[in-house]
Amino acid sequence: MARLKYWVWLSTIGGVRPLTKYRLAGAMGGPEAIFFADRDELLAAGATEAEAKRLSDKSMMMTERALSVCEDRGIGILTIQDATYPERLRSIADPPVTLYVWGRLPPVDELAFIAIVGTRRATPYGVRSAARLGADVARGGGVVVSGLAEGCDAAAMEAAIRSGGTVVGVLGTAIDGVYPKSNAALFNEVRAHGALVSEYPPGMRTFASDFRVRNRIITGLSLGVAVAEAPIRSGTRVTVNHALEQGRDVFAVPGNIDGPAAEGTNDLIASGAIPVTSGMAILAEYSHRTDLNRREPAVSAPTRPVSAPPRPNAGPTRPSAARTPIKKEIDNQKDIVYIDLAEKLAELPEPQRRVMQALTAPDMHADELIEASGLSAAEANAALTMLQLSGCVTQGPGRRYSRGKQFGGA
């Protein structure tokens, strides 16, 4: 707790860039050193004159209040020195030194976090596109991330929640702030079905520019960023720029070629973004890198910090768009007289195995499989997605499934 209060103090200091806080913490050995440093020491470590002046405010009043509110409301505090701090976020050039978590943050580094963003002034088509992506990603076992703005962001989150998914909302306000006020109910839903996160402590005053700064966290948590709809001049471009700088994939939904609201997304595709019309196409990019079947989120809690913040490294390289199915090589197939299906089933993760065991006849409906497998709808749908990607099952019209050839299907 002694060191934690200095991290919280550092997070309460406005007017100092997140990158400066990160670099000072690394150069000076932690937040205590920053707190006790004088002006000359701060300047020598890389702070500007204005930043050094702000960091000279040693008042702990806001810090004590923030710690008290976090304890009372069950808001978690992650610092960049905590072992549970997401490595994916830590790897960006300017990670938040303190992350406030209200709710249950899933294991970021193990799951496919997909950011779904777009214009606040979405057309009905844009709302439908965002909702479709959000629902698909949720059903497929991914985690939907957004900034909770009106329009595309809200549509994606609402659809993901209705589909039984896990969601993470990244705020540009204090962790206990709600903006826009019209989304208050959605904020509560997100907290109940995932987590709200912010780099700003409870009660801290924030400004319009902080919403753009938070976009780096949206992309930093995510493997890929999908733009549902955006005009040519849109704040969404800021998010896309962060994604590109961090080495994240960028997806875009094609729009009407003569519709101003889709000029931005169409331009992104022309510039190299991956065109998509479903969330399943997005998840297919990451099926070999993440556990899309793991749905139970873990509570993030601070642990004993390590000695110093690690230095940022390059973002992940973009995975190949080609999917590599799970396949066993057979050298001389004519010599095979018996295929042990039980052995193949044993190699599958439990949710997939239970779905395969329930799939006892061709063209079984998804609802039958959910009931027979004993899994939740979200777990069964996630398992079916992975089984389709690996060729273990095939899907027919009306959400009906059959075993693939490797499991004795037609």
N, C-alpha and C positions, 0 to 999 in steps of 0.2 A: 504493500500500500504506500510505503514511503516514496518509492520511485514513481508509482502510478500517478500520484498527485502532481508530479512535475510534468508528466506527459499531458495530463488534463490541463494544467496551467498553460502549456505551450499551445494547446488546441484552442484556448480562449483568446489568444492574442490575434486580433484582427489586423489587417493591413500588412501582413507578412506572407509572402507567397509560400504555398505548400512546399515547393522545391527548395526554398531557402531553409525552411524548418528541417527538412530531411537532410540537407547537406550540413547544416550546423550540428545536428544531432550526431551525424557520422564523424564530422571533423573534430568536435569537441568532446565526444565520448558519452553523450546522452543529454537528457533534458535538464538534469541538475546542474551540469556545467554551464548550460545556457542561462539558467536562472541566476546563478551566482556570478556570471561574467559581467564585467563593466563594459562601457562603450567601446573602448579601444580593443578589448579582446574580441568583442563581437565583430567589429570592423575587420580585424585581422583574420577572422575566421570566414569572412565572405559576406557579411551583412552590409546592406547599404546604410547610409546615414539615417534615413527615415525608418528603416527596419530596426536598426539598433536603438533608436529612440522608443519605438513601440515595445521592444523587448526589455526595456528598462523599467516597465511597469511590473513591479513585483507583488502587486496585490493578489491575495489568495481568496478574496471574497467570492468571485464568480466560480473559482475552482471548487471551493467548499460547497457552494450551492449545487454545482453540477454533480459532484460526487453524491450528495444527499439525494438529489432527484433520481439519479441512476439507481441507487440502492432501493429507494421507495417504489419505483416503477418497474424494477427488474430489467433495466437497460444494461446490456453488457458493454464492456470497454475493452477493445483490442488495441494494443500498441504494436508498432512495427517490430519491436524486439520480442514479442510473444511467439512461442512456437506454433500457436494455433492461428496466427495471422496468415491469410491466404497467400501462398507462394506466387500464385498467378498475379495477384495485385502487387505484391512486393517487387515483382520483376519490372514494373513500368518505370519510366524515368523519374517520375515525381509522385510516388505513392503517398497517401495520407499517413501521417505519423501516428494518428489516433483514429480509430474507427468505432463509432457508437452503433450498437446493434440492438434493435428493439424487436424481439421475436426470436425465431429459431433459424439461424443461418445454416443452410446445408453445407456439406463439405465441398467447398468451392473447387479444390484442385482435383476432385475425383469425378465431378459431374459435368455434363454439357450445359453450361450457363450460356443462354442465347439472348442477346439484347434485341428487343423489338422496339423500334422508334419510328417517329414520323412527325408530320406537321400537326400542330394544334388545331388548325383550321381544316380538318380532314373532310373530304367529301364522303358520301355514303359508301362509295367504292373503297376509299381508303380505310374507313372504319371496318368494313367487311374483310378487307385484306389483312389488316392487323389482327382482327379477331380470329381469322382462320389460322394464321401463323401461330398465334398464342395457344389456341386450342390444340393444334397439331403437336407443337413442341411439348406441351403438358402431357398429352396422351402418350407421347413417345418416350417419356421419362426424362426430358430435359427440364431445366429450370429457366423460367422466363424472367428477364431483367428489364426494367425500364425506369424512366425518370418520373413516372406518375403524372405527367402533364395531361391536359385535356386532349381529346382527339385520338390519335393512333396509340399513344402510350397507354391510356386508360382502357381502350378497347381490347388491346392485347392482354392486359392484366386481368380484366374482368372475364374474358373468355378462358384464360388459363385456369382461373379459380373455379369457374363453373365446370371445367373438365377434370377437376380433382387434382390439379397440379400444384407445384410448389413455386412460389414467386418471390422476387427480391426487388424492392423499390429503393432507388438511390435518391436521396433528398438533396436539394440545394439549399435547404433551410436547416435550422437546428433540428436535432433528432426528434424533438417534441413539437416541431412546427408543422403546420398543414397549409400547403399551397398547391393549387388553388383551394379555397374553402369549400367549393362545390364538390371536391373529391374526398371530403372527410370520411364518408362511409367506406370508400374504397381503401383509404389508408388503414382503417381498422381491419378490413378484410385481408389486406396484404399482411398485416402483422399476425393475423390468425392463421394464415396459410403459408407463412414463410417469415420474412423479416424486412423491416425498414432499416436502412443504414445511412449514416451521415458522418462526415468528418467534423461536424460542429456539435458541441455539447448542448445539453438542454438549456433553453433560455437565451442562447447567444443570438445577437442581432446579426442578420445577414443581408446581403444586397443583391441586386439583380445580376451582377457579374458573377456571383457565386454559382448561379445555375449553369453557366458555361463551364466553370471550373469543375463542377461535379461530374460532367460528362466523361472525363478521363477515368472516373471510378466505374461508371457503367461499362465502358469498354474494357477496362482493366480486369474486371471480374469475369468477363465473357470470352468464350472462344471465338465467337462470330457475332456480327452486328447485322441485323436485317432491317432495311428501311421499307416500310409499308407504303408510304406515300410522302412526297415532298416536292414543293415547287423549286424552281431553279435557285431562288434566294431563300434559304431556309436555315434556321438554327441547327437543323439536323446535320448540316455540313460540318459543323464543329465536331459533332460526335464522330462522323465518318473520318475526319482528319485525325482525331485521337486514335481511332481504330487502326488506321494506316500506319501511324507513327509507332504503334505498339505491336505491329505485325499481326493484327487480327484480320480475319476474313470479313469481307463486306458483301452482303447479299442485297438484292433489291427486287421489288415486285414490279413487273412491267405495267405501265399504265396507258391510258388513252393517248395516242400520239398528238392529238390536238387539244388535250386538256392541260391547262396551266398547272393544276395541282400535281400532275405527274411528270412535269418537265425535269424536275430534279432527279427522280428515280430513273427515268429513261436515260438521262445524261450519265448517271452513275454506271448504268449497264454499258453504255457506249464507251465509258472510260475503263472498263474492266471488271466492274462488280459482277458477281455471279447472279444471273437471273433465276428467281424461284417463284413458284406459285403455291408451295405448300411448306409447312414446317417439317414434314418428313424428309423432304429433299435437303433441308439444312442439317438435320440430325444425321443423315447418311454420310455427311462429310466427317463425322467424328465418332462413328460407331466403333472404330478400332482403337480409340484413344481414351474412352471414358466408360464408366459403368452406368448405362442408361436404365438399368433395372433397379438401382438403389434409390429408393424414394424416401426413406425415413431420414429426416434432417437431424443433424446433430447440433446440440446447443454449443455455441461458440463461447468459450470462457477464457479470460486471460490466464496465462501461466507464467512461470518465472522467466524473466527476460534473459536473453543471451547478452554477450558482452557489448556488442555494437551493431548498429544496423548494417546489413549486408549491402554491398554496392549494387546498383541496378545493372541488369544484364539485358541482352537483346531479347526481344519478344520471340515467341515461338515461330518457327517456320511454318508456312502454310502447308497443311496436309494435302496429299494428292487427292484430286476429285474422284479418282477411280477407287471403287470399293473392292477390298480383297475379302471374298467370302471365306468362311471357315470351311476348309476342304481337306479331306484326307487323300493323299496321293496313292494310287493303286498301280503297281508296276506291271502286274500280269493279271488282268481282271478275269481271264478265263479259268484261272486256278482257284478263284474264290468260290467256295461252295456254300458258305454260310456267313451271313453278316450278323454280328451280335448287336442287335438294336439296344439291348439293355446297357451294353458298354457305351454306346454312343449317348444314350440318355444320361448316363452317369457323368459324362463330361460337361453337361450343360449346367449353368447356374440354376439354383433351385426354382425360381419363378418360371423360367423357360421349361425346365423339366416337368413341372406340374402341369403346364399348359399342354405339352406334348403328350403326357400321360392321359390328359382329359380328351385329347383329340383322337377319338377312337373310330371315327367314321368320316368319310369325305363330306365336304360342304357343311360343316358344323357352324352354326351361327355364333358370333362373338359372345352373346349373352349366355349361350349354353356353356361355352368354355369358361366364362367367368364363374358361373355357378358350380360347374363340375370341378374346377381347379381349387376352389376355396380361396382364391385371391381377390383382392379388391379390384374394382374396375380399372383404376389407374395402374396397378401392378400387372394385371393381365394384359392390358393394352400395350404397356411398355415391353412386356415379354414378347407379345406378338410382333411388335415392330422389329425387335432384334432377331426373332426367328425368321421373319421375312427377309431381312437384310442378309442373313447367312444362308438362305435357301432351304431352311428346314421346313418351312410351311409356305404355301401359296394362298393368295387371297382371290376369291371370286366375287361376283356381284353380290350386293346386299350384305357386306361384312361377313361372308361365309369363308371358312378356312379349310384347307386340306393339307395332309402331310406332303412334304416334298419327296423327290425321288430317293434321296439318301436315307429316308425313313420309311421306304416302302410305298410311297405314294405313286400316283400315275404319272 
